[in-house]
Structures are given as C-alpha cells and as structure tokens.
C-alpha cells in the first residue's frame, strides 16, 4: 500500500513540477509558486530515492545469493527505504536552495553531507 501511495505522489508531483517549470519563471511565480516548486521537487526526489534504494537492495541481495555468508543478506523493506529517503531526498532540494541564495562551495556541500549522515545515523538508531 505504501508503495502505491508513494508512486502516485511521485507522479503527481513530477507532473506539477514539470508544469510549473514550463509555464512560469521564478519572478512571476512569487513566493507561493517557489514553495510549490520546492515541495514538488522534494516529493519527486522522495519517491525516486525510495524506489532506487529498494531496487538496489533487491539487486544486491540477488547478486550475493551465490556467496556463502554467516548471516545471509536480506532485502531492505520498502518502509525502511522510505525512512532513509526522507532524509536523502532533502539533499538536492537543499543544494538548489543554497544555490539560489548564493554559490555552493565546498563548505556548504560538506554541511549538507554532514546533515545527511547525521539524519541516516539517527534513522538507523531509531529503527533498531
């Protein structure tokens, strides 16, 4: 059920983002339009990262099935992939937001990476 909801939200937000980027400019969109663009970009990234993490997890488990290990790898559940993607999907939106108010240097990029690492560690600690 969660997969269907995320897929529908991703498609709707992608359509809305495409429509907004083709029909308006940042000056004519205004503050509400820019907020709508950032929210739809985040929701699109959220869905894409969720399905990417889930798919990569399945591929890795399938590829490692032939190897003998003490504890066999298990497929990451879609819910867990969704939890991680809530943090990971914010990175592109933060970088675009930082770029819109100034240049993104190595310092700003490292701060975003630090935020992502802290968020993923927090999610890992809360899940287990």
N, C-alpha and C positions, 0 to 999 in steps of 0.2 A: 504494500500500500504506500509506504514512504517513497519507494522508487517512482511510482506513478505520479505522486504529488510533486516530487522534485522535477521530474521530466516535464510535466505540464507547466510548472512555474518557470522553468528554464526556457522553454519555447515561447511562452508569453512575454517574458522579459526580454528575450532576444529580439522578438518582433517589435516590441515597444522601443527598444534601444535603436534598432535599425531605422524605425520610423522617425524617431526624434533626431537622429544624426543626419538623416537625409533631408528633413524638412525645415530644420531650424539652425540658427547659428547661436553660439554662446551668448552673444549680445542680445539677440531677440528672444531667447528662451527665458531669460530672467532667473531669479533665484529658485523658484519652484521648478522650472524646467531643468536647471542644473542638478537640483536634488533628485529629480526623477531620473536623470541620466546616470547619476552615481548609484542610485539604488538598483536600477535595472542592470547596470554593469556588474554590481556585486552579486545579484541573484543569478545572472548568467554565469559568472565565474563559479559561484557556489555549485550549480548543477554540473558544470563541466568538470570541475575538480573532483566532485563526489563520484561521478561515473568513471573518471580516469583512475582514481585511487582504487576503486572497487575492481575495475578491469585489470589493472596492473597486478593487484593482489591475486586474482584468479590465474593470470598468466604465470606468475612466479611459482605459485603452488603447483600448477600443472607441469611446469618445466622441471621442478625439483622432485617430482613424484618418483623418478627413477633412481634417485640417490638414497642411500640408507643413512638415516639420522637417528639420533637417540629419541628425539621428540619430533614427529613429522609436522611440517608447517600446515597451518590451517588458513582457510580463506578468511580475509577480513570481512566482517559483516558490513552490509550497506549502511547500517546505522552508525557504526564506528567510522566508516569512511566519511559519512556526513558530518560527524562531530569534528573530525580533523579538517574537513573542507571549510567549515565555518570560519576557522582561523586563516587557513591558507588562501581562501578566496579574497580576503581583505587586502592582501599584499599588492595586487595590481591596482586596485582602487586607491590605496594609499599612495602609491607611486605616482599615479596620474594626478591625484590631488596635490601632492608635493610639487610636481612639475608645473601645475597651474599657478602656484603662488611664488615660484622661484625655481632655480635649477636644482636638479637632483645630483648631488655629489656623492662621494664615497661615504661620507659621514652619515648622510640621510639614508643611503641604501643600507648601511650596516645597522642603523637604528631599526629599520623595517625588518631586517633579517633577525635581529635580536628579539623584536616583538613576536615574530613568527615562532622562533624557537621556544620562547617562554610560554606562548599560547599552546604549542604542541606538548610541551612538558606538563603543563597544567592539565590538559585533557587526558594525557596518559595517566597521571596520578589520580584523577577523578574517576576514570573508567575502571581501573583495577582496584 
